[in-house]
Amino acid sequence: MIDPQLLREDPDRVRRSQQKRGASVEAVDTALAADAQRRAAISAFEALRAEQNVHSKLVAKAPKEEKQALVAQAQELAARVKAAQAEAQAAEDAFTAAMRAIDNVVIDGVPEGGEDDFVVLREVGTPRAFNFEPRDHADLGEALGMIDLARGAKVGGSRFYYLKGWGARLELALMQMALDTAIKAGFIPMITPTLVRPEVMDGTGFLGAHSDEIYYLPADDLYLVGTSEVALAGYHADEIIDLTAGPIRYAGWSSCYRREAGSYGKDTKGILRVHQFNKLEAFVYADPATAEAEHERILAWEEQLLQACELAYRVIDVAAGDLGSSAARKFDCEAWVPSQQRYRELTSTSNCTTFQARRLSIRSRGEAGTSPVATLNGTLATTRWLVAIIETHQQEDGSIRVPAALVPYLGTDLIPAQSV
């Protein structure tokens, strides 16, 4: 939820943000009207309650012969106070609903437009030139016994898979390398719940336009997470946290689940777009004044890991219409996938400013009292990385060269060509 003070003091900024996103500008006026009604209803309620307090003192001091009439007046006044309180609560609820219809205010400089309107900030490394015809990760992974798509579909349906042998070992090696990198950077490792309550899923902003992506268990009223960001955001819900020593950084390792609604026919081969995968997610609680600098730090850690995997990639500044409701700015790192001759997203890092913290009531204490913190998130490693690693480092004989940074974790510098 955005800052109500910003809405009142600079509604044009909020309107510009909504317009940049391609979202409803009218939602801003609706929220302003709801805010005015809410404040009027609260004022009316408080005035009646003050009158009630004064009247109560009169009743207490009144002579016996006057009490009966004053008590009757008190009862009438109590009914009016109760009705005014109900009106104030209804106005409060309407205001909250109106505010939740407004997306986070984008940071200055975020590109305008939709999915294809991103800005490339830089390209790092050169896509590998092959002197043989490279195979895609699915064919190569199945030939090496690393990936089993057929049995994944047999057991779970389309977009499910097994990682086995070197495939399972490679993912675990990647995740452990990323976790070690995160720990050295001051992150606290976490293994998080993958089922969360509706108020936590909603608090992070995932039950908006893309709620059809989320698996829901109605019998339990629980949601399966698509990222450990959700559980990590909920970890400090309704708390006052201490940021005097600097940001609190968590690295959450979990399985993730996405329905991939609307992706029919897209990336059906292999493990690029699947229903279940593993991910190590960075999640940071920070002072809002330092959030943009922290965002750049998360991006730098992501790039460090991509470089450790010896991948060519580019960094893009995601356009406003493709941010999602919670993010005020998002940077994606897209690695080169040889079989597709294009860059594909491997990491994403978002600065959510105070949007999620306001919804989840997460605050820190400062000289002026308590105030919402900023939250940020970013991908440190995920199953999808195997696509780029396998394809980029394949050899002509069908083996896969292991990036030097992964060798200590995998125990070999070459995944052999023979099936296992």
Beta strands, then each sheet from edge to edge (+ up, - down):
strand 1: 119-124
strand 2: 147-148
strand 3: 162-163
strand 4: 188-191
strand 5: 195-196
strand 6: 216-217
strand 7: 222-224
strand 8: 239-241
strand 9: 248-257
strand 10: 276-286
strand 11: 313-317
strand 12: 329-337
strand 13: 342-351
strand 14: 362-366
strand 15: 369-372
strand 16: 374-382
strand 17: 400-401
strand 18: 414-415
sheet 1: 1+ 11- 12+ 13- 16+ 10- 9+ 4+
sheet 2: 2+ 3-
sheet 3: 5+ 7- 6+
sheet 4: 8+ 14+ 15-
sheet 5: 17+ 18-
end
